[in-house]
């Protein structure tokens, strides 16, 4: 498959913050399931293990004090229509989750995975397998931007909100806005990967490619 649709391989595809601000907002449309006890973790992992491709992300409570930091509070794992939010600040990074992260037979898509792994290693040792880093993957499609929001906007012509990024992910109860934000990030990863890997490019992406070709 020619992922760049005939473009010169050195012509980068980019989008500006100003362009993104004009786009319609998109968000995860499926069901969101909170997981906060061992029994629910095992059920969720059993369900997710039936899928060959998953989207993965994490959230950490932000620190606004110098020298103060927190460990990962939430792991989001999504299929195309369901996202589980694992509240590991309450349950810990348990064996079923680690086993999924170490399973080479299930493809797990994420962005800035090195940072996620580094943070999770502070909680428990594990050897990640079966992961695909989107920041590396999109380069073969001439996409230069590395943020999830920009990659998603380039491909689908819609923006995903980042308004909850600095919210308290260790709160006793997550708000609906937090749940939607967290699920959207994990779902966006799997959607980006499937679009690129199958060549199912949106008209917005095709139009950006066509405009860039005219400048070569």
C-alpha positions, 0 to 999 in steps of 0.5 A: 500500500502506498500510504502517502497516496502518491506524494513525494516522500519528503513532503510533510503533512502538518496542521496548525493550531489555528486550523484545528480551532476551526474544526468540529469536536469529535469524541468517543461514541461508545460505552465507557466502563470504570474498573476499580476492583480486582474482580472487575479487572479480571472481567475486563481483561478477559473481554479485551483479550478477545480483540486483536487490536486495542488503543491504550493511554494513561492519565496522571494527576498533574502537579503544580508544586515544584518537586511534587509528582504523582504516579499513573492514576488511570489506564484507558484501554479501548476497542472501537466501541468500548473503553475500560478505565482502570483506576490503578491509583485504587487497584494497583497495576495488577497481574492481569493488566501486566499480562495484557501489556506483555502479550505479544499477540495483541496489538496495542496502539499508543502515543508517547509510549516511552513516557507511559512505560517509564511512569508505569515502571515506577509502580511495578516491573513489566516487559511491554510487548505488542505495542505500536508507537503512533509517533513512529508509525505516522512518519511513513505517511509523511505526517510530521505532527506528533501530538494526538490531537494534530494527527487526529485532525489531519486524518479526520478533519475533527478535533479532540478536546484536551480540556480535561488533561490537567484535571485531578485523575485521583479524584474519588469520582471521575466526572463525565467530562473526564471519562469522555476525555480519557476514553477518547484518547485511547479510542483515537489511537486505535482509530488512527492506526486502523485508518492508516493501516487499511488506507481508509483515508478521509476526504479531509486527509486526501484534500491536504495531500492534494494541496501539498502535491500542488506545491511540489 
